Amino acid sequence: MFASRKVRLSLAAVFVIVSLLPGTAVEAGHGPSLPQILAQNVGSYEDGVSQLPLLLAHLSERYGFPFGLEIDGELADKHTSVEISRGTVADVLTAIVNQMPGYEWATADGVVNVRPQRSTDSVLDVEIAHFRIRRVTPDGVAQAIASVPEISAWLQRNGVVERHFVPVYPLGDMKHLPRISLEVRGRTLREILNAIVAKPRLKCWSVTRYGDGGKYLGIVVE
């Protein structure tokens, strides 16, 4: 058992919930911008589920914005809910993230990013000289990232092994998965993941350090 129950729940929750959601990414020039979405008044808002990624995914689905989630360690395995009587989408997002001590949210590249407030030598800050994928399915992105020389060097330097969550799709769904193509130079891994999920039909990314001493790295793109 290379992952605790809490971590496996966190990884699985990200994939299972977002795999059931319609595409929510905000495409440039189509629909409101991310700042406009976050400024929308929501009136009263209530949601109660068991995992923080589900709260984020529900908010993302309802208001149509992509998000990225960086998890360092275990998320609490407890019932989590959010309720506000008035406010904006940004207020709801803040209420959700406030339930994660030591975490914060910000916008970057048209994507909401939730991350630890204090993070040193994060894999997401690694700058990649050249990243290129052609018609890769979402579950193939993690493998492509791990094979990049700069990421391979970071994994080796930190004694970390990439072990991403492997999704199981219903029979026949593989041919309907989005195919992702991207070629960029001189971008951090965070910027690359943001660029990927900002594409139509994609919704979120998550990067999770887990296991004793954070020795495993899990990547999900959906």
N, C-alpha and C positions, 0 to 999 in steps of 0.2 A: 504494500500500500504506500505509494509515493506521495499521496496527498491526503491531508486530513479531511474529515467529512465536511467541515465548514468551507474549506477551500474548494472542494469538488462541487458543493452546492453553489458557491459563488460563480464558478466557471460555467457550470451547466445552466444556471439561471440566466446568464447573459445570452447564451445561444438559444435556449428553448423559447424564451419569450420573444426575442426579436425575430426569430425565424417564423413566427406566426403573424408578425406585423406587416402591413403594407409598406412600401418604400416611403420614407419620410424626408429624405435629404432635400435641402433647399438648393435648387439648381440656379446658377447665376442667370439673372435676367428673367426668371420665372417665379412669380409669387413674391411675398414679402421677404425682406432681408432678415438675417438672424437678429440684428438689433431691434427691428420692428416686431418680430415675433416675441422676443423677450419683454418688450414693453407693453404687450397686449394685456388688458385687464381680464382677469379670469372670473371675477365675482367670487363666489364660494367654490372651494376646490377640496375634494376629499378622496383619498385613496388609501387602501390598507392591504398590504401584501406581506410576504415573509422576508424578502430580500431587497436591499437597496437597488440593485440593478433593475429589478422589476418596476420600482417607482420611477426611475429615470426613463425606462423604456416606455412606460405608460404615458408620461408627460411628453416624451419625444413624439410618440404616435399621435397624441391628441392635437399637438400644436405644430407638428411638422418641422422638426429640426434634428440634425444628426448630432451624436455625442461620442466622446471618447472617455474611457474610464481606466485610470491607472490604480491598481490595487497593490499595496505593499503590505503583505501579511494577511491575516485572517479578518474577514468581516464577521461581526457578531451574528450568530445563528439564532435570531429571535424575531418575533413578529414586529414589523415596522410599518408605520402608517404616517400619513401627512394630512393635515386639515388646516385650511385658513379660511377666514370669513370674507376677506377681500384682499385684493392685491394684483400683482402682475405675474406673468409666467416666470419672470426672474425671481420674484418673491417665493413662488412655490419651489423653484430650484434651490434657492437658499435654504428653505425649510427642510428640504430633503437632505442636502449636504451637511447641514448643521447636526444631523443625527450621526454623522461620521466624525468623531473627534480627530482632529489633526488633518482634516481634508478641506479643500477649497475648490471652487469652480471659477473658470474664466473662459472667455471666448478666444479662439485662435483659428484663423483661416476659415471662418464661417462655420466652425464646429464648437459646440460646448465641450470643454475639457474639464473633467473632475480628476483631481490629483492630490497626492500628499502635500501638505504645506511645506514640509521639510524633506527634501530628497537630494541625496548626493550620489553622483555617478549613476544616474538613471540611464537605462538603455534607451529611453526615448530621447535623450539629449545627444546621442551619438550621431555625428554628421557622416552622411554616406556620400561618397564622391559620385557614384553613378548607380541609380536604381532603375531597373527595367523589368516589367512583366508584360506579357502579351496574352490576353484572353485566358486569364487564370480565374478559377472559381474562388469564391471567398475562403473556403477551407484550405486552398493552396497558397494563400498569401503568407501564412505563418512559416511554411517551409521555405518559401522564396526569401523571406526576411532573414531567417536563420542562416541561409547560405551566403548572404552578403559578407564579404571579407571583414568589413568593419564590425559587423555584429558578431561574427564568429570570433573575432579577436576579443571583443568585450566579454562574451560568454566564457572564453578560456581564461581571461585575466581575472574574472570574478568567481571562477569555479562554479558557473551556473550552467545547467542543462536545459535546453528548450524542449518542453513537453507540453504541447498545446492540446486543447480539448478537441477531440475528433468527433464531428457531428455525424449522426446517422440519419440520412434523408429517406423519406418514404419512397417506395419503388416508383420510378418514373419521374421523380422530381429533379433529378440531376440535370436533365436536358433543359430545364426551365431556370436554372440558376444564372444569375448575372455573370458575365465574363468581364474581368477587370483588366484594363490595359493602362499602363502608366510608365512614363519615362521622365526622370528628373535628375538633376545634378546638383551636388552641394546642398542637400537638404538633410535636416535631422529626421530621425525615425518618426518623431511626433508629427512633423510637417508632412511626411509621406503618408502616414495613416490618416491624418486629417484630409489630405487630398483624395485619398481612396474613398472614404465614407461620404465625402461631399458629392460623389457621383450619384446620378439617379439610381433608384432601386436599392441603395445601401443605406444603412441606418446607424451603425455604431461600430466602434472598435473597443477592445479591452486588452490590457496588458497586466498580467498578474505575477508578482513574485511570491512564491509560496514554498512550503517545506521548511525543514530545520535550517535556520540561517538564510532563508530565501534562496535555496539552492536550485529551484526550478523556475522556469519562466513559461507562462502560458499566454498565448496570443489568440484572440478571437476577432474575426471581421465578419460582419453580417450586413 
